[in-house]
């Protein structure tokens, strides 16, 4: 089970959650599993007041932060993981089932060079989930494995239940030594979970990557690249391209400096 | 993951659930994880009509059975497992954390002498959980491990979330090669958890990276970056910087195109 300090570095980000009951239910699940940091992204005032009626979630809701956009909500996070029900979405990201995703998130928290590095776990709106644009802010995605009854229509989870299941998986490890109902069987050894940190020792923050993406976009525009290769220059494409560089803070700073200089030069001539 | 036939033998029993929304939420979670059989024990008419507004749960609710008492609800089941938040209750039963409880339920389904034997999973009322009298109907109990924030008051989960988390654990396996309580078969190997590389499997060739490095070096030279940041522009520095991008062949081609265009533009002006 993660330490309280580790759980404290996980931020739950609800994007365009419409229903105050769902925000309350997400906060309740966070309370139950020991998380404290909730951020809600909405383009209208977040109905925290209504959500505050949720049982047992008052501390989480009292500290919840409303953000005007997703980039702002994740700017200080070094790992951004999106949740998706997959469905018809055209996924451009690595996708892990939740049982494999949770150990990776914890490994990131534990092996990160920055002991205060933050992880954002994103949940989309009740109706549509995360859009492709929102997914493009993510380093990778996770999905909750479900089992469809034959003939039933496409699956998506209730928002509060999805948050509860994800947080449960994060705190459930390791399979602690079994306390058998009968004494006959020897307790099974908990399986070792070999988990390597996925990303380089310390990843750059989402805010750094966002600034770099903006510089890259303007550089491409001014150089004529955007006109010649519009398909490669779509903002979401560029955001993903930059995330796939797996930059640490040092290299993010170098590339930012490179594109600043290129832009300075291109501006002088165009 | 259990087969649909195995899941079909698990019956969810809600005891004294008061709120139609919670009955609907439980049914929604059942739908999501492929369960079909819901029984609701109440000493007054069960508000199925109100619960039927729950999204995506109509088949489960249409087949739900109202029972006058718990004994009737579980009469045809060969294993009865109660859920509890523990709290101050005086437990007389073996208690397993959910991660250990789920494999035992599945083992019971698989190794039971009766291949149609049914398992009941009991959830108590929102306010009080299962009473001691109700718990006494159970073979054993399970509890969802939670992590309490220091100073917060006693934990109990939202009913719909508790059902979702329990069913998730039932379908999430492997790993789950736990022995059935009654059998002393040889210990199963702890299953290996296959961890796929999350980033692209295929790296760009060294030749591709070398061409990109050469283009980058000339771009930096012509833009004035090399003069301003000589330490960052050393050929070996640049080679390592490009290798650290972890490019696959597609992204290597994109970046090569980007720097070709930048160079084309810079050459026109210098």
Interface residues (C-beta under 8 A of the other chain):
Chain A: X1 X2 X4 X7 X25 X28 X29 X31 X32 X33 X34 X36 X55 X56 X59 X94 X96 X98 X99 X100 X103 X104 X140 X144 X145 X146 X147 X148 X149 X150 X152 X153 X155 X156 X157 X158 X160 X161 X164 X165 X168 X169 X171 X172 X175 X176 X178 X179 X180 X181 X182 X184 X185 X186 X188 X189 X190 X191 X192 X193 X194 X195 X196 X198 X200 X219 X220 X222 X223 X224 X225 X228 X229 X232 X241 X244 X245 X246 X247 X248 X251 X254 X257 X258 X261 X262 X264 X265 X266 X268 X269
Chain B: X1 X2 X4 X7 X25 X28 X29 X31 X32 X33 X34 X36 X55 X56 X59 X94 X95 X96 X97 X98 X99 X100 X104 X139 X140 X144 X145 X146 X147 X148 X149 X150 X152 X153 X155 X156 X157 X158 X160 X161 X164 X165 X168 X169 X171 X172 X175 X177 X178 X179 X180 X181 X182 X183 X184 X187 X188 X190 X191 X192 X193 X194 X195 X196 X198 X199 X200 X219 X220 X222 X223 X224 X225 X228 X229 X232 X241 X244 X245 X246 X247 X248 X251 X254 X255 X257 X258 X261 X262 X264 X265 X266 X268 X269
